[in-house]
Amino acid sequence: MRLRAVLFDMDGTLLDSAPDFVAVVQAMRAARELPDVEAQAVRDVVSGGARAMVAAAFDAEQGSAEFEALRLEFLERYQAHCAVLTQPYPGISELLDDIEHAKLRWGVATNKPLRFAAPIMQRLQLDQRSAVLLCPDHVAQSKPAPDMLLLACQQLGLQPAEVLFVGDDERDIAAGRAAGCRTAGVTWGYIHPDDNPGHWGADVIVNHPSELRTVLDRALCSC
């Protein structure tokens, strides 16, 4: 079946959003007269969401009132700082140009809530180019459940087999496979040091956006 669209995870796949997360963490620590935390410690757990980043930056027991207050502060600060330093990864802008030139549609399926994802897409002027933006707000279950990808395919009017889903986490690949999409795992994102993308079960693993273009060329030529 011909490839007709490419869907991307957002954080760690399409965009390097870690600089904004790190800035928020450092501001929270500065407000408490604490020294900066190692930025890599935050990057390593971005895929785990706010809880994981707060846990990496503060000595507070998860589930405690103190931890919950830190998590809520983190989200409030991030709301105001979610679209300041975030940028596409090197090579992504060129890849999106190539996808559009090939007459393919592309979109985003992310576990990032819409209140953060939409402003980022708008600031980077990607909102008018993206065919779909799917977030947890739109479905009953987030990735690794297939709901988001199935809804994206429905909105695109495509069969899942016509869609390639690209992500930097095992949950992305699990969601893509469960939905019946083709899958590509990327190694440039927020992958925990103990994780191994080769174990995710993706159809292909790529190390740079230019390699993904090669994957797309092969898929188009094989149709």
C-alpha positions as CSV (number, residue, x, y, z in Angstrom):
1,M,0.0,0.0,0.0
2,R,1.3,3.4,-1.0
3,L,2.8,5.7,1.7
4,R,0.7,8.8,1.9
5,A,1.5,10.5,5.2
6,V,4.1,10.8,8.0
7,L,3.2,11.4,11.6
8,F,5.7,12.5,14.1
9,D,5.9,12.4,17.9
10,M,6.8,16.0,19.1
11,D,9.3,16.1,21.9
12,G,12.5,14.4,21.0
13,T,11.5,13.5,17.5
14,L,10.3,16.6,15.6
15,L,11.4,19.2,18.1
16,D,14.1,19.7,20.7
17,S,12.0,21.0,23.5
18,A,14.4,20.2,26.3
19,P,16.0,23.7,26.5
20,D,12.6,25.1,27.7
21,F,12.2,22.2,30.2
22,V,15.7,22.8,31.5
23,A,15.1,26.6,31.8
24,V,12.0,26.0,33.8
25,V,13.7,23.6,36.2
26,Q,16.7,26.0,36.7
27,A,14.3,28.9,37.4
28,M,12.5,26.8,40.0
29,R,15.8,25.8,41.7
30,A,17.0,29.4,41.6
31,A,13.8,30.6,43.3
32,R,14.8,28.2,46.1
33,E,18.4,29.3,46.2
34,L,19.5,25.9,44.8
35,P,22.3,25.5,42.3
36,D,21.6,24.5,38.7
37,V,20.9,20.9,38.1
38,E,22.9,19.1,35.3
39,A,20.9,19.7,32.1
40,Q,21.5,16.2,30.9
41,A,19.7,14.8,33.9
42,V,16.6,16.6,32.7
43,R,17.1,15.6,29.1
44,D,17.4,11.9,30.0
45,V,13.9,11.8,31.4
46,V,11.9,14.2,29.2
47,S,9.9,11.4,27.8
48,G,8.7,10.6,31.3
49,G,6.9,13.9,31.5
50,A,6.6,16.5,34.2
51,R,6.8,14.0,37.1
52,A,10.0,12.5,35.8
53,M,11.6,15.9,35.3
54,V,10.6,17.1,38.7
55,A,11.9,13.9,40.3
56,A,15.2,14.4,38.5
57,A,15.6,18.0,39.7
58,F,14.2,17.9,43.3
59,D,14.6,15.7,46.3
60,A,10.9,15.2,47.0
61,E,9.1,12.0,47.5
62,Q,6.7,11.2,44.6
63,G,3.1,11.2,45.8
64,S,3.8,13.7,48.6
65,A,2.1,17.1,48.8
66,E,5.5,18.7,48.3
67,F,6.1,16.8,45.1
68,E,2.6,17.6,43.8
69,A,3.2,21.3,44.5
70,L,6.4,21.2,42.5
71,R,4.8,19.4,39.6
72,L,2.0,22.0,39.4
73,E,4.5,24.8,39.6
74,F,6.5,23.2,36.9
75,L,3.5,23.0,34.6
76,E,2.5,26.6,35.4
77,R,6.0,27.9,34.6
78,Y,6.2,25.7,31.5
79,Q,2.9,27.2,30.2
80,A,4.6,30.6,30.0
81,H,7.9,29.2,28.7
82,C,6.9,26.3,26.4
83,A,7.6,28.1,23.1
84,V,10.8,30.1,23.9
85,L,13.8,27.9,23.2
86,T,12.2,24.9,21.5
87,Q,13.4,24.4,17.9
88,P,13.2,21.6,15.2
89,Y,16.1,19.2,15.4
90,P,18.8,19.8,12.8
91,G,17.7,18.4,9.5
92,I,14.0,18.3,10.4
93,S,13.1,21.5,8.5
94,E,14.7,20.1,5.3
95,L,12.9,16.8,5.9
96,L,9.5,18.5,6.1
97,D,10.2,20.4,2.9
98,D,11.1,17.1,1.2
99,I,7.9,15.5,2.5
100,E,5.7,18.3,1.2
101,H,7.6,18.3,-2.1
102,A,6.8,14.6,-2.4
103,K,3.1,15.4,-2.0
104,L,2.9,13.6,1.3
105,R,1.0,15.0,4.2
106,W,2.5,15.1,7.7
107,G,1.2,15.7,11.2
108,V,1.9,15.3,14.9
109,A,0.7,12.8,17.4
110,T,2.0,13.7,20.9
111,N,1.4,12.9,24.5
112,K,2.0,16.6,25.2
113,P,-1.2,18.3,26.2
114,L,-2.8,20.6,23.6
115,R,-2.3,23.7,25.8
116,F,1.4,23.3,25.3
117,A,1.6,21.7,21.9
118,A,-0.5,24.2,20.0
119,P,1.4,27.4,21.0
120,I,4.7,25.7,20.1
121,M,3.4,24.7,16.6
122,Q,2.1,28.3,16.1
123,R,5.4,30.0,17.2
124,L,7.4,27.7,14.9
125,Q,4.9,28.4,12.1
126,L,4.2,24.7,11.7
127,D,0.5,24.8,12.5
128,Q,-0.5,25.8,9.0
129,R,1.7,23.1,7.4
130,S,0.7,20.3,9.7
131,A,-2.3,18.3,8.5
132,V,-3.2,17.1,12.0
133,L,-2.2,17.7,15.6
134,L,-3.4,15.0,18.0
135,C,-2.9,15.3,21.8
136,P,-4.2,13.4,24.8
137,D,-7.0,16.0,24.9
138,H,-8.5,14.3,21.8
139,V,-8.5,10.6,22.8
140,A,-9.5,8.3,25.7
141,Q,-6.0,6.8,26.0
142,S,-2.6,8.3,25.2
143,K,0.3,6.4,23.6
144,P,1.2,3.5,23.9
145,A,-2.5,3.0,23.1
146,P,-3.3,3.3,19.4
147,D,-6.2,5.7,19.8
148,M,-4.3,8.9,18.8
149,L,-2.9,7.3,15.7
150,L,-6.2,5.8,14.7
151,L,-7.9,9.2,15.1
152,A,-5.1,10.8,13.1
153,C,-5.6,8.3,10.2
154,Q,-9.4,8.9,10.4
155,Q,-8.9,12.7,10.1
156,L,-6.5,12.2,7.2
157,G,-8.9,9.9,5.5
158,L,-6.2,7.2,5.3
159,Q,-5.7,3.6,6.2
160,P,-3.0,3.1,8.9
161,A,-0.9,1.1,6.5
162,E,-0.6,4.3,4.4
163,V,1.0,6.1,7.4
164,L,4.5,6.1,8.8
165,F,4.7,7.0,12.5
166,V,8.1,8.3,13.7
167,G,9.0,8.5,17.4
168,D,11.9,8.4,20.0
169,D,10.2,6.2,22.6
170,E,9.1,2.6,22.8
171,R,5.6,3.9,23.5
172,D,5.5,5.6,20.1
173,I,6.5,2.4,18.3
174,A,4.0,0.3,20.4
175,A,1.2,2.8,19.5
176,G,2.1,2.7,15.8
177,R,2.3,-1.0,15.6
178,A,-1.0,-1.4,17.5
179,A,-2.7,1.0,15.1
180,G,-1.3,-0.8,12.1
181,C,1.0,2.0,10.9
182,R,4.5,1.6,9.6
183,T,7.0,2.7,12.3
184,A,10.4,4.4,12.5
185,G,12.4,4.8,15.7
186,V,14.8,7.7,16.0
187,T,18.0,7.8,18.1
188,W,18.4,11.6,18.3
189,G,15.7,12.2,20.9
190,Y,15.3,11.8,24.7
191,I,16.3,8.2,25.1
192,H,17.2,7.0,28.6
193,P,20.7,5.7,28.8
194,D,19.4,2.3,29.8
195,D,17.0,2.1,26.8
196,N,17.8,0.4,23.5
197,P,15.9,1.6,20.4
198,G,16.8,-1.7,18.7
199,H,14.5,-3.5,21.1
200,W,11.4,-1.4,20.4
201,G,10.2,-3.5,17.4
202,A,10.2,-0.6,14.9
203,D,10.3,-1.3,11.2
204,V,13.4,0.8,11.0
205,I,15.8,2.7,13.3
206,V,17.3,6.0,12.0
207,N,20.0,8.2,13.4
208,H,19.4,11.4,11.6
209,P,16.5,13.0,9.7
210,S,18.4,12.6,6.4
211,E,18.2,8.9,6.9
212,L,14.5,9.1,7.3
213,R,14.3,10.8,3.9
214,T,16.1,7.7,2.5
215,V,13.4,5.5,4.2
216,L,10.7,7.6,2.6
217,D,12.3,7.4,-0.8
218,R,12.4,3.6,-0.6
219,A,8.8,3.4,0.6
220,L,7.7,5.6,-2.3
221,C,9.7,3.7,-4.9
222,S,8.5,0.3,-3.7
223,C,4.8,1.2,-4.1
